[in-house]
């Protein structure tokens, strides 16, 4: 592959602000990618999603079945102006800039896999390159579209960054439960709280924080975090309103059931503070990405392919979410995540990509596709 071209193209992508709310910026990234694919003769389809967003479906053959589906996301977490403030740069063995590791490195690796695909594989395999505009906010606009494509695929490669210099990949992720819980109490002057009717929403919230955080289980690696808590208006007023935002993560579905049942029980039961009404304002569930027996067998096959080409290959499960969580529920596809080049320090000013991981990443995927052709 042409590493110099990769870095030039990476500079173009990174220097475009494409935060999840910047639809125009995300579409500019899509335009860049679409143009590059068209130059090498691939088919580009722009599938409309809500709010002016679009999912890119790029294929070597128009088909209702794909031997392999690759997916990346074009949005980042960074606000407008970040690209100008911290433009793409290369220092030593790394490159830096907003979104380099999460995940414009994987987006661009997908293109270079396509650009370096031998004619035999290009002719005989059906491959889909899919680009999502909103993964950083939960793929709320694109999930239905990408799942539909995923149900047509035998193998799905999520091109999030690999870990440990590009050697460590991900084949299982935690699921999550998220809640916004609101408390409505009765305001009163704090100096007369023993004399007049009142009900502190903040006190009720405090009880909930303790109860919910105690649901964590270190042995099962089930985590619970009340990440946001606010309420009240002044120190001398009994708070009549409060709200918490909670995230729970788990490996096993039995833990999802346990957590969900407790939240339903506590919110529907008697309040800790008489007179406070509690409601669930928002609830969202994301299933865990589970390693199936079929996936385990295929992981070992890919490990052997990597060894044959002198490419180190490790695996490590991750607590964070990705499109693999929902794509793993699509059809019978084998899903592999963290299959992009190495990147780290996501969502921070220290985010970087490791130059030395790019060529081995592309080489590995080309070898995987060649192996698929042998199995036909």
C-alpha positions in Angstrom: 0.0 0.0 0.0 1.0 3.6 -0.4 1.6 4.8 3.2 2.5 8.3 2.1 -0.9 8.6 0.3 -2.6 7.3 3.5 -1.1 10.0 5.6 -2.0 12.7 3.1 -5.6 11.5 3.0 -5.6 11.3 6.8 -4.7 14.9 7.0 -7.6 15.9 4.7 -10.1 13.9 6.9 -8.8 15.0 10.2 -8.8 18.7 9.3 -12.5 18.6 8.8 -14.6 19.2 11.9 -17.1 16.3 12.0 -18.5 16.2 15.5 -21.8 14.2 15.8 -23.9 17.4 15.6 -22.0 18.9 12.6 -23.9 17.3 9.8 -22.2 19.5 7.2 -18.8 18.4 8.4 -19.7 14.7 8.5 -21.1 15.0 4.9 -17.8 16.6 3.8 -16.0 13.6 5.2 -18.4 11.4 3.3 -17.8 13.4 0.1 -14.0 12.8 0.4 -14.4 9.1 0.9 -17.0 8.7 -1.8 -14.7 10.5 -4.3 -11.7 8.3 -3.5 -13.7 5.1 -3.9 -15.2 6.3 -7.2 -11.7 6.9 -8.5 -10.9 3.2 -8.1 -14.2 2.1 -9.7 -16.3 1.2 -6.7 -20.1 1.8 -6.5 -21.2 4.6 -4.1 -24.7 4.7 -2.6 -25.7 7.4 -0.2 -28.6 6.2 2.0 -30.5 9.0 3.6 -30.8 9.0 7.4 -32.6 11.5 9.7 -31.5 15.1 10.0 -29.7 15.4 6.7 -27.2 12.6 7.6 -26.3 9.8 5.2 -24.9 6.3 5.4 -22.4 5.5 2.8 -22.7 2.0 1.2 -19.7 1.4 -1.0 -19.4 -1.9 -2.9 -17.4 -3.6 -5.5 -20.5 -5.3 -6.8 -24.2 -4.4 -6.2 -25.5 -7.4 -4.4 -28.0 -8.7 -1.8 -25.3 -10.8 -0.2 -21.8 -9.8 1.1 -18.9 -12.1 1.9 -17.5 -9.3 4.0 -18.9 -6.0 5.4 -16.5 -3.4 6.8 -17.9 -0.6 8.9 -16.5 2.7 10.3 -18.0 5.9 11.6 -17.3 9.4 10.2 -18.3 11.4 13.3 -16.1 12.4 16.2 -16.8 13.8 19.8 -15.1 17.1 19.2 -16.8 20.5 18.9 -16.4 22.8 15.9 -13.1 24.6 15.8 -11.1 21.7 17.2 -9.6 20.9 13.8 -8.3 24.4 13.4 -7.0 24.4 17.0 -5.3 21.0 16.8 -4.8 20.2 13.1 -3.3 17.0 11.8 0.4 16.6 12.6 3.1 13.8 12.6 5.5 13.5 15.5 7.9 10.6 15.5 6.1 7.3 14.9 2.6 8.7 15.6 0.1 11.1 14.0 -2.2 13.3 15.9 -5.4 15.2 15.6 -9.1 15.1 16.5 -10.6 11.7 15.5 -7.4 10.1 14.3 -7.9 7.0 16.5 -11.6 7.1 16.8 -11.9 6.4 14.0 -10.7 8.1 10.9 -7.7 5.7 10.9 -10.1 2.8 10.4 -12.2 4.7 7.9 -9.2 5.2 5.7 -7.8 1.7 6.2 -11.1 0.5 4.7 -10.4 2.5 1.5 -6.8 1.2 1.3 -8.1 -2.4 1.6 -10.3 -1.7 -1.4 -7.6 0.1 -3.3 -5.1 -2.8 -2.9 -7.6 -5.7 -3.4 -6.2 -8.1 -6.1 -8.4 -8.5 -9.2 -9.3 -12.1 -8.4 -10.7 -11.2 -5.0 -12.4 -8.1 -6.4 -14.0 -10.1 -9.1 -15.2 -13.1 -7.0 -16.0 -11.6 -3.6 -18.9 -9.3 -2.7 -17.6 -6.6 -0.3 -19.4 -3.7 1.4 -17.7 -0.7 2.9 -20.2 1.0 5.2 -19.7 4.5 6.8 -22.0 5.5 9.7 -22.5 9.3 10.5 -23.5 9.0 14.2 -21.8 6.2 16.1 -20.5 8.6 18.8 -24.2 9.3 19.8 -25.2 5.6 19.7 -25.9 5.2 16.0 -29.4 6.4 16.6 -30.0 7.5 13.1 -28.0 4.9 11.2 -28.5 1.7 13.2 -31.5 0.4 11.3 -29.7 1.0 8.0 -26.4 -0.7 9.0 -28.2 -3.6 10.6 -30.1 -4.2 7.4 -26.8 -4.4 5.5 -25.3 -6.5 8.3 -28.0 -9.1 7.9 -26.8 -9.6 4.3 -23.2 -10.3 5.4 -21.3 -13.4 6.3 -18.5 -11.6 8.1 -18.5 -8.1 9.6 -15.3 -6.2 10.5 -15.7 -3.2 12.8 -12.7 -1.0 12.0 -12.4 0.6 15.4 -8.8 1.0 16.5 -6.8 -2.1 17.4 -4.9 -1.9 20.7 -1.3 -2.5 21.6 0.4 -1.2 18.5 -2.2 -2.8 16.2 -1.9 -6.3 17.6 -4.9 -6.5 20.0 -8.4 -6.9 18.6 -11.8 -7.1 20.3 -14.4 -9.9 20.0 -16.6 -9.2 23.0 -18.0 -6.0 24.6 -20.1 -5.1 27.5 -23.8 -4.2 27.1 -25.3 -1.2 28.8 -28.4 0.2 30.5 -28.7 4.0 30.7 -31.3 6.0 32.6 -32.3 9.5 33.3 -34.3 9.5 36.5 -36.2 12.6 37.7 -37.5 13.4 41.2 -40.3 15.8 41.9 -40.7 17.0 45.5 -42.3 19.8 47.5 -40.4 23.1 47.9 -40.3 25.0 51.1 -38.2 27.5 53.1 -35.4 25.5 54.6 -35.6 27.4 57.9 -39.1 26.1 58.4 -38.8 22.5 57.1 -40.0 21.0 60.4 -43.1 23.3 60.4 -44.4 23.3 56.8 -45.1 20.6 54.2 -42.0 19.8 52.2 -40.3 16.9 50.4 -36.7 17.1 49.3 -36.1 15.8 45.8 -32.3 16.1 46.4 -32.5 13.9 49.5 -34.5 11.3 47.5 -31.8 11.5 44.8 -29.1 10.9 47.4 -30.8 7.7 48.4 -31.0 6.6 44.8 -27.3 7.3 44.2 -26.3 5.1 47.0 -28.8 2.3 46.1 -27.8 2.3 42.4 -24.0 2.5 42.9 -24.3 -0.5 45.3 -25.6 -2.6 42.4 -22.1 -2.8 41.0 -20.4 -6.2 41.2 -16.7 -6.4 41.1 -16.5 -10.1 40.7 -18.8 -10.0 37.6 -17.3 -6.7 36.4 -20.7 -5.1 36.4 -20.2 -1.4 36.7 -22.7 1.3 37.8 -22.0 5.0 37.5 -24.2 8.0 38.4 -22.4 10.3 36.1 -24.6 13.4 36.4 -26.6 14.6 39.4 -28.2 17.9 39.9 -31.2 19.5 41.6 -32.5 22.4 43.7 -32.4 26.1 43.3 -30.8 27.6 46.4 -29.2 26.5 49.7 -32.1 27.8 51.8 -34.8 26.2 49.6 -35.9 22.6 50.0 -35.4 21.2 46.5 -38.5 20.3 44.6 -36.7 18.9 41.6 -33.6 16.7 41.0 -32.3 14.5 38.2 -29.6 11.8 37.8 -28.1 10.2 34.7 -26.9 6.6 35.2 -25.0 4.1 33.2 -24.7 0.4 34.0 -22.4 -1.9 32.0 -22.3 -5.7 32.1 -21.0 -8.8 30.3 -23.8 -11.2 31.0 -27.4 -10.8 30.0 -28.5 -12.1 33.4 -26.9 -9.0 34.9 -28.9 -6.8 32.6 -32.1 -8.5 33.9 -31.0 -8.0 37.5 -30.2 -4.4 37.1 -33.3 -3.6 35.1 -35.6 -5.4 37.6 -34.1 -3.5 40.5 -34.5 -0.1 38.8 -38.2 -0.9 38.0 -38.8 -2.0 41.5 -37.2 1.0 43.2 -38.9 3.6 41.0 -42.3 2.0 41.3 -42.1 1.4 45.0 -42.5 3.7 48.0 -40.1 6.7 48.0 -37.4 7.0 50.6 -38.7 10.6 51.2 -42.5 10.7 51.6 -44.0 13.0 49.1 -41.4 12.7 46.3 -42.5 11.3 43.0 -39.9 9.4 40.9 -40.1 8.9 37.1 -37.8 7.3 34.5 -37.5 10.1 31.9 -35.2 8.0 29.6 -34.2 4.4 29.3 -31.9 2.8 26.8 -30.6 -0.7 26.4 -27.6 -1.9 24.4 -27.0 -5.7 24.3 -23.5 -7.1 25.0 -21.4 -8.2 22.0 -21.0 -11.9 22.8 -18.3 -14.2 21.4 -20.2 -17.2 19.8 -18.7 -20.6 19.3 -18.6 -20.1 15.6 -16.8 -16.8 16.2 -14.3 -18.5 18.4 -13.4 -20.9 15.6 -13.1 -18.1 13.1 -10.9 -16.1 15.4 -8.5 -19.0 15.6 -8.5 -19.2 11.8 -7.7 -15.5 11.5 -5.0 -15.9 14.1 -3.3 -18.5 12.0 -3.6 -16.3 8.9 -1.9 -13.5 10.8 0.9 -15.9 12.0 1.5 -17.1 8.4 2.1 -13.4 7.4 4.2 -12.5 10.4 1.6 -10.2 11.9 1.2 -10.4 15.7 -2.4 -11.1 16.7 -3.9 -10.8 20.2 -7.4 -10.4 21.6 -8.9 -8.4 24.5 -12.5 -7.8 25.4 -13.6 -4.2 26.0 -16.0 -2.5 28.3 -16.8 0.3 25.8 -19.6 0.1 23.2 -19.4 0.1 19.4 -21.5 -0.8 16.4 -20.5 -4.4 17.1 -23.0 -4.5 19.9 -26.0 -4.3 17.6 -24.4 -5.8 14.5 -23.6 -9.0 16.3 -27.4 -9.5 16.6 -27.8 -9.4 12.8 -28.4 -12.6 10.9 -25.6 -15.2 11.3 -22.6 -12.9 10.6 -19.3 -13.5 12.4 -18.4 -10.1 13.9 -14.8 -9.0 14.7 -14.1 -5.6 16.3 -11.0 -3.5 16.9 -9.8 -4.5 13.4 -8.4 -1.1 12.4 -4.9 0.3 12.8 -3.7 1.2 16.3 -5.0 4.3 17.9 -5.3 5.4 21.6 -6.2 8.2 24.0 -9.6 8.6 22.3 -11.7 11.6 23.0 -8.8 13.6 24.3 -6.2 16.1 23.2 -3.6 13.3 23.3 -5.4 11.1 20.8 -3.0 9.5 18.3 -2.6 6.9 15.6 0.5 4.6 15.3 2.0 4.8 11.8 3.6 1.4 12.1 0.3 -0.3 12.5 -1.3 0.8 9.2 0.4 -1.4 6.7 0.1 -4.6 8.8 -3.6 -3.8 9.3 -4.3 -3.6 5.5 -2.0 -6.6 4.8 -4.0 -8.7 7.4 -7.4 -7.9 5.9 -6.2 -8.6 2.4 -5.0 -12.0 3.6 -8.4 -12.6 5.3 -10.2 -11.8 2.1 -7.9 -14.1 0.1 -8.7 -16.9 2.6 -12.4 -16.3 2.1 -11.9 -16.8 -1.6 -10.2 -20.2 -1.0 -13.2 -21.4 1.0 -15.7 -20.7 -1.8 
